[in-house]
Amino acid sequence: MFDTAFRTPYRPFFISTFLTAIGSWMHNVAAAITVYQLTGSAFVTGMVSAAQFGMILLLAPVAGRVADSVDKRLIIVVWQAVTAVAAGLLAVLVALDLQSPLAIILIALAMGCTDGIAKPASQAILPELVGPRRVDEAIALNSVCYNVGRALGPGLGGALVVAAASWLPFALNAALSAVAFWLVVRAHGPEWESRSGSVSAGGMALLRTRGIRVVLLSGVAVALAADPALTLAPQMAAEADQSSGFAGIIGSSFGIGSLLAFAGMSKVRKSLGLTSMGSIGLALIGIGVATAGLTAGDHVLVLASIGLGGAGFMTAAVALASLAQQRANPSELGRVMAAWGAAFLGMRPIASLLNGAIADAAGLVVACVVAAVPALVMSTRLGRPSGS
C-alpha cells in the first residue's frame, strides 16, 4: 500500500498531508493551553475547537459545490497559504505577549473557514492523483497521516509550550504549512482544470440516495463514538485513580490502535470488501468505547478498550470514505465529500458538547454507552444488501 504514497503525482500531496496533520494537532493543543492559561475557563477553551471544526459543518454545502466547480489544487494551495499566514501571525502575537482569547478564537475561525472549504477538495482530488483503483489506498494513507499527527502533535505542542516557548508550536505549524504550500504549488500531474458547472448548481439531492445516506449516517456514528477518547479522557483518568496526565495516554492508546489496524487493513479489505470492513469497524469502535466506560475503574482495561476503539475508528473511517467515493456520481464528488466531512469532522464540536453534557448529568458509563450505540446500530445497517 505504501507504494501508492510515492507515486507521482500523489507524492507531494501525501507529504503535505503528513506535515499539516502534525502541525495542526500541535497548533490545536497549544492554542487550547494558551487560552486556558489566559482565562482558566474550559468553556472558552472549547470555543477554539468549536470555531475551527464547526466551520466544516457550516460550510459543507458551499464547499462541496466549490470543489466540483473550481480547480481543486488551487483550493488546496490557498488553504495551505492561509494556514501558514494565520499560524505565523499567532506566533508573532504570542512572542510579543499580545495574544488574547478573542484573537486566538478569530484566528481559529479563519483557519476553520479554509479547512471547511478545502477538506472536500483534498478528498475529491484523490481519483485524479492515483486513479480509481487506488483511491481506497490513498484514503487509508491520508488516515494514517491524520492519526500519526494525532499521536505526535498534541504531545509535541504541549511539551513546547511548557518546556520551550509558547509561540514555538504556532511558528512550527506555519513553517510546516509553508513547506506543504510549496510542495503542492510545484506538483505535476493531470490537467488541473475546474469542472464544468456552476458553484450554485446541485443541491442536497445526493442525500436522497440511500447508499450515500447510510455512509454519512455511519460517519456521524463514528464521530460520536470517537469523541470520548478525548472529551471524556480526563474523567476516565479520575475514575481509574490516575493523574491528569493519564488522559494523554488514553488519547495515545486510541491513536496506537488506529495505526495497528492499518497494518492489517489491506488483507481485510481484499477478503471481505469495503462494506463488511466498515461494519466491522463500526462494531469495534462501539464495543471499545462502551467497554471503556464500563471498566473505567481499571486503567489497563480502559487503555485496551480505547485501543480497540481506535482500531475500529481507523477501519470504519477508511471503509466509509472509500464507499462515499465509490457511490458518488463523479460530477458530485466534491459535494459528497463535503457532506462526508460535515458528518465525520464537522460533528466533532457537537459530539464534544453532547458527550460532556451526558457525562455531567448521568455519569461516565452512561455517556460512553450512549456514544457507542449509534455505531453499533449502523454496523448492522451498513451491511444490509439494500445499503450496498
C-alpha positions as CSV (number, residue, x, y, z in Angstrom):
1,M,0.0,0.0,0.0
2,F,2.8,2.4,0.8
3,D,4.0,2.3,-2.8
4,T,0.9,4.5,-3.6
5,A,2.4,7.2,-1.3
6,F,5.4,7.6,-3.6
7,R,3.6,7.6,-6.9
8,T,3.6,10.8,-8.8
9,P,1.5,13.0,-8.7
10,Y,0.2,11.8,-5.3
11,R,3.6,12.0,-3.5
12,P,3.7,15.8,-2.9
13,F,0.1,15.7,-1.6
14,F,0.8,12.8,0.7
15,I,3.8,14.6,2.2
16,S,1.9,17.8,2.6
17,T,-0.9,16.0,4.3
18,F,1.5,14.4,6.7
19,L,3.2,17.7,7.5
20,T,-0.1,19.6,8.0
21,A,-1.5,16.8,10.2
22,I,1.3,17.1,12.7
23,G,1.3,20.9,12.5
24,S,-2.4,21.3,13.0
25,W,-2.6,18.9,16.0
26,M,0.4,20.7,17.5
27,H,-1.2,24.1,16.9
28,N,-4.6,23.0,18.3
29,V,-3.4,21.8,21.6
30,A,-1.0,24.8,22.0
31,A,-3.9,27.1,21.3
32,A,-6.1,25.3,23.9
33,I,-3.4,25.5,26.5
34,T,-2.7,29.2,25.8
35,V,-6.4,30.1,26.0
36,Y,-6.9,28.1,29.2
37,Q,-3.8,29.9,30.8
38,L,-5.3,33.2,29.9
39,T,-8.9,32.5,31.1
40,G,-9.0,29.5,33.3
41,S,-12.3,28.6,31.5
42,A,-12.9,25.3,29.9
43,F,-15.9,26.7,28.0
44,V,-13.8,29.5,26.4
45,T,-11.1,26.9,25.6
46,G,-13.7,24.8,23.9
47,M,-14.7,27.7,21.7
48,V,-11.3,27.4,19.9
49,S,-12.2,23.9,18.7
50,A,-15.8,24.9,18.0
51,A,-14.6,27.9,15.9
52,Q,-12.3,25.7,13.8
53,F,-14.2,22.5,13.4
54,G,-17.6,23.9,13.4
55,M,-16.9,25.6,10.1
56,I,-16.5,22.3,8.4
57,L,-20.2,21.6,9.2
58,L,-21.5,25.0,8.4
59,L,-19.6,25.4,5.1
60,A,-20.2,21.9,3.8
61,P,-23.0,22.8,1.2
62,V,-20.9,25.6,-0.3
63,A,-17.6,23.7,0.0
64,G,-18.9,20.7,-2.0
65,R,-20.1,22.8,-4.8
66,V,-16.8,24.8,-4.9
67,A,-14.8,21.5,-5.1
68,D,-17.0,20.4,-8.0
69,S,-16.6,23.7,-9.9
70,V,-13.1,25.1,-9.1
71,D,-9.6,23.8,-9.6
72,K,-9.1,21.6,-6.6
73,R,-5.3,22.1,-6.4
74,L,-5.9,25.9,-6.3
75,I,-8.2,25.4,-3.3
76,I,-5.6,23.3,-1.5
77,V,-2.9,25.9,-2.3
78,V,-5.0,28.7,-0.8
79,W,-5.7,26.6,2.2
80,Q,-2.0,26.0,2.9
81,A,-1.2,29.6,2.4
82,V,-3.9,30.9,4.8
83,T,-2.9,28.3,7.4
84,A,0.8,29.4,7.2
85,V,-0.1,33.1,7.5
86,A,-2.6,32.6,10.3
87,A,-0.3,30.4,12.3
88,G,2.6,32.8,11.7
89,L,0.5,35.7,12.9
90,L,-0.4,33.9,16.1
91,A,3.2,33.0,16.7
92,V,4.1,36.7,16.4
93,L,1.3,37.8,18.8
94,V,2.3,35.2,21.4
95,A,6.0,36.0,21.1
96,L,5.2,39.7,21.7
97,D,2.8,38.8,24.5
98,L,0.0,40.4,22.6
99,Q,-2.2,37.4,22.5
100,S,-5.8,37.4,23.7
101,P,-8.6,34.7,23.8
102,L,-10.5,36.7,21.1
103,A,-7.5,36.9,18.8
104,I,-6.8,33.2,19.1
105,I,-10.5,32.3,18.5
106,L,-10.7,34.6,15.5
107,I,-7.5,33.0,14.0
108,A,-9.0,29.6,14.6
109,L,-12.2,30.8,12.9
110,A,-10.2,31.9,9.8
111,M,-8.3,28.6,9.7
112,G,-11.6,26.8,10.1
113,C,-13.1,28.6,7.1
114,T,-10.3,27.5,4.8
115,D,-10.4,24.0,6.3
116,G,-14.1,23.8,5.7
117,I,-13.7,24.8,2.0
118,A,-10.5,22.7,1.4
119,K,-11.3,19.4,3.0
120,P,-13.8,18.2,0.4
121,A,-11.4,19.2,-2.4
122,S,-8.5,17.3,-0.8
123,Q,-10.6,14.2,-0.8
124,A,-12.2,14.7,-4.2
125,I,-8.9,15.1,-5.9
126,L,-7.7,11.6,-5.0
127,P,-9.1,9.8,-8.0
128,E,-7.2,12.3,-10.3
129,L,-4.0,11.6,-8.4
130,V,-3.9,7.9,-8.0
131,G,-6.7,6.5,-10.3
132,P,-10.0,4.9,-9.3
133,R,-8.4,1.5,-8.4
134,R,-6.1,3.1,-5.8
135,V,-8.4,5.6,-4.2
136,D,-9.1,3.4,-1.1
137,E,-5.3,3.1,-0.6
138,A,-4.9,6.8,-0.8
139,I,-7.7,7.3,1.7
140,A,-6.1,4.9,4.1
141,L,-2.7,6.7,3.8
142,N,-4.4,10.0,4.5
143,S,-6.0,8.5,7.6
144,V,-2.6,7.3,8.7
145,C,-1.3,10.8,8.3
146,Y,-4.2,12.1,10.4
147,N,-3.6,9.5,13.2
148,V,0.2,9.9,13.3
149,G,-0.4,13.7,13.6
150,R,-3.0,12.9,16.3
151,A,-0.4,10.7,18.2
152,L,2.6,13.0,17.9
153,G,1.2,16.6,17.5
154,P,-0.5,17.1,20.9
155,G,2.4,15.8,22.9
156,L,4.9,17.9,21.0
157,G,2.8,21.0,21.1
158,G,2.2,20.7,24.9
159,A,5.9,20.0,25.5
160,L,7.0,23.0,23.5
161,V,4.5,25.3,25.4
162,V,5.7,24.1,28.8
163,A,9.4,23.4,28.3
164,A,10.4,25.8,25.5
165,A,8.5,28.8,24.2
166,S,4.7,29.1,23.9
167,W,5.0,30.7,20.5
168,L,7.1,27.9,19.0
169,P,4.2,25.4,18.2
170,F,2.5,28.1,16.1
171,A,5.7,29.0,14.3
172,L,6.4,25.4,13.5
173,N,2.9,24.9,12.2
174,A,3.4,28.0,10.0
175,A,6.7,26.5,8.7
176,L,5.2,23.1,8.0
177,S,2.2,24.7,6.2
178,A,4.6,26.8,4.1
179,V,6.5,23.7,3.1
180,A,3.2,21.9,2.2
181,F,2.2,25.0,0.2
182,W,5.5,24.8,-1.8
183,L,5.1,21.1,-2.4
184,V,1.5,21.5,-3.8
185,V,2.4,24.5,-5.9
186,R,5.3,22.5,-7.5
187,A,3.2,19.4,-8.0
188,H,2.9,18.0,-11.5
189,G,0.2,15.6,-12.6
190,P,-3.1,15.5,-14.5
191,E,-4.6,18.6,-16.1
192,W,-5.5,20.8,-13.2
193,E,-8.8,22.1,-14.6
194,S,-12.0,23.1,-13.0
195,R,-15.1,21.0,-13.7
196,S,-17.8,22.5,-15.8
197,G,-20.8,23.7,-13.9
198,S,-21.9,26.4,-11.6
199,V,-20.9,26.7,-8.0
200,S,-24.5,27.2,-7.1
201,A,-25.7,24.2,-9.1
202,G,-26.7,20.9,-7.5
203,G,-28.2,20.7,-4.0
204,M,-28.7,18.0,-1.5
205,A,-30.4,15.6,-3.9
206,L,-27.4,13.2,-3.4
207,L,-28.6,12.7,0.2
208,R,-31.7,11.0,-1.2
209,T,-29.5,8.2,-2.4
210,R,-29.7,5.6,0.3
211,G,-26.2,4.2,-0.3
212,I,-24.7,7.7,0.3
213,R,-27.1,8.5,3.2
214,V,-26.2,5.3,5.1
215,V,-22.5,6.1,4.7
216,L,-23.0,9.6,6.0
217,L,-25.0,8.5,9.0
218,S,-22.3,5.9,9.7
219,G,-19.8,8.7,9.6
220,V,-21.8,10.6,12.3
221,A,-21.9,7.5,14.4
222,V,-18.1,7.1,14.2
223,A,-17.6,10.8,15.2
224,L,-19.9,10.4,18.2
225,A,-18.1,7.2,19.3
226,A,-14.6,8.5,18.8
227,D,-15.1,11.7,20.9
228,P,-15.0,10.1,24.4
229,A,-11.3,9.2,23.9
230,L,-10.7,13.0,24.0
231,T,-13.6,14.7,25.8
232,L,-14.1,12.1,28.5
233,A,-10.4,11.1,28.9
234,P,-9.8,13.3,32.0
235,Q,-12.9,11.8,33.7
236,M,-11.7,8.3,32.8
237,A,-8.3,9.1,34.3
238,A,-10.0,10.3,37.5
239,E,-12.3,7.2,37.7
240,A,-9.1,5.0,37.4
241,D,-7.4,7.0,40.2
242,Q,-4.7,8.1,37.8
243,S,-3.1,11.5,37.4
244,S,-4.4,14.0,34.8
245,G,-1.5,13.0,32.5
246,F,-3.2,9.6,32.1
247,A,-5.7,11.4,29.9
248,G,-3.0,11.9,27.3
249,I,-2.1,8.2,27.5
250,I,-5.7,7.4,26.7
251,G,-5.6,9.5,23.6
252,S,-2.3,7.9,22.5
253,S,-3.8,4.5,23.0
254,F,-6.6,5.4,20.6
255,G,-4.0,6.5,18.1
256,I,-1.9,3.4,18.5
257,G,-5.0,1.2,18.0
258,S,-5.7,3.1,14.8
259,L,-2.2,2.5,13.5
260,L,-2.2,-1.2,14.4
261,A,-5.4,-1.6,12.5
262,F,-3.8,0.0,9.4
263,A,-1.2,-2.8,9.3
264,G,-3.9,-5.5,8.6
265,M,-6.3,-3.4,6.7
266,S,-5.3,-4.3,3.2
267,K,-6.0,-8.0,3.8
268,V,-9.3,-7.3,5.4
269,R,-10.4,-5.1,2.5
270,K,-9.5,-7.7,-0.1
271,S,-11.0,-10.6,1.7
272,L,-14.3,-9.0,3.0
273,G,-14.9,-5.9,0.9
274,L,-15.4,-2.3,2.0
275,T,-19.0,-2.7,3.2
276,S,-18.1,-5.6,5.6
277,M,-15.0,-3.8,6.6
278,G,-17.0,-0.7,7.5
279,S,-19.5,-2.7,9.6
280,I,-16.7,-4.4,11.5
281,G,-15.0,-1.0,12.2
282,L,-18.3,0.4,13.5
283,A,-18.8,-2.6,15.7
284,L,-15.3,-2.4,17.1
285,I,-15.4,1.3,18.0
286,G,-18.8,0.9,19.6
287,I,-17.7,-2.1,21.7
288,G,-14.4,-0.4,22.6
289,V,-15.9,2.8,23.8
290,A,-18.8,1.2,25.7
291,T,-16.3,-1.2,27.4
292,A,-14.0,1.7,28.3
293,G,-16.9,3.3,30.2
294,L,-18.0,0.1,31.9
295,T,-14.4,-0.7,33.0
296,A,-13.4,2.8,33.9
297,G,-12.0,1.8,37.3
298,D,-9.3,-0.4,35.8
299,H,-6.7,1.7,33.9
300,V,-5.4,-1.3,32.0
301,L,-8.8,-2.3,30.7
302,V,-9.5,1.3,29.8
303,L,-6.4,1.5,27.6
304,A,-7.1,-1.8,26.0
305,S,-10.7,-0.8,25.3
306,I,-9.8,2.6,23.9
307,G,-7.1,0.9,21.7
308,L,-9.8,-1.4,20.3
309,G,-12.0,1.7,19.7
310,G,-9.1,3.3,17.8
311,A,-8.7,0.2,15.6
312,G,-12.4,0.4,14.8
313,F,-12.1,4.1,14.1
314,M,-9.4,3.6,11.5
315,T,-11.1,0.6,9.9
316,A,-14.5,2.3,9.7
317,A,-13.1,5.7,8.6
318,V,-11.2,4.3,5.7
319,A,-14.0,2.0,4.6
320,L,-16.7,4.7,4.8
321,A,-14.7,7.3,3.0
322,S,-13.9,4.8,0.2
323,L,-17.6,3.9,0.0
324,A,-18.5,7.5,-0.3
325,Q,-16.1,7.9,-3.2
326,Q,-17.4,4.8,-4.9
327,R,-21.1,5.6,-4.6
328,A,-20.8,9.2,-5.7
329,N,-21.5,10.5,-9.1
330,P,-18.2,11.9,-10.4
331,S,-19.8,15.2,-11.1
332,E,-21.0,15.4,-7.5
333,L,-17.8,14.0,-5.8
334,G,-16.9,17.3,-4.2
335,R,-20.4,17.7,-2.7
336,V,-20.4,14.1,-1.4
337,M,-17.0,14.5,0.2
338,A,-18.2,17.8,1.7
339,A,-21.2,16.0,3.2
340,W,-18.8,13.3,4.4
341,G,-16.6,15.9,6.1
342,A,-19.6,17.5,7.8
343,A,-20.7,14.1,9.1
344,F,-17.2,12.9,10.1
345,L,-15.3,16.1,11.2
346,G,-18.0,18.7,11.5
347,M,-19.8,16.7,14.1
348,R,-16.8,17.0,16.5
349,P,-17.9,20.1,18.4
350,I,-21.5,18.8,18.7
351,A,-20.2,15.4,19.9
352,S,-17.9,17.0,22.5
353,L,-20.8,19.1,23.9
354,L,-23.2,16.2,23.9
355,N,-20.9,13.6,25.4
356,G,-19.7,16.1,28.1
357,A,-23.3,17.1,29.0
358,I,-24.4,13.4,29.3
359,A,-21.3,12.6,31.5
360,D,-22.1,15.6,33.8
361,A,-25.7,14.7,34.1
362,A,-25.7,10.9,34.2
363,G,-22.1,9.7,34.6
364,L,-19.2,8.4,32.6
365,V,-20.7,4.9,32.0
366,V,-23.9,6.3,30.5
367,A,-22.1,8.8,28.4
368,C,-19.8,6.1,26.9
369,V,-22.7,3.7,26.2
370,V,-24.8,6.4,24.6
371,A,-21.9,7.4,22.4
372,A,-21.4,3.8,21.3
373,V,-25.0,2.9,20.5
374,P,-25.2,4.7,17.1
375,A,-22.0,3.0,15.9
376,L,-23.4,-0.4,16.9
377,V,-26.7,0.3,15.2
378,M,-25.1,1.5,12.0
379,S,-22.8,-1.6,11.9
380,T,-25.9,-3.6,11.2
381,R,-27.5,-1.2,8.8
382,L,-24.4,-0.6,6.7
383,G,-24.0,-4.3,5.9
384,R,-27.6,-4.7,4.6
385,P,-27.7,-5.6,0.9
386,S,-30.1,-2.8,0.2
387,G,-27.5,-0.3,1.5
388,S,-24.7,-1.5,-0.7
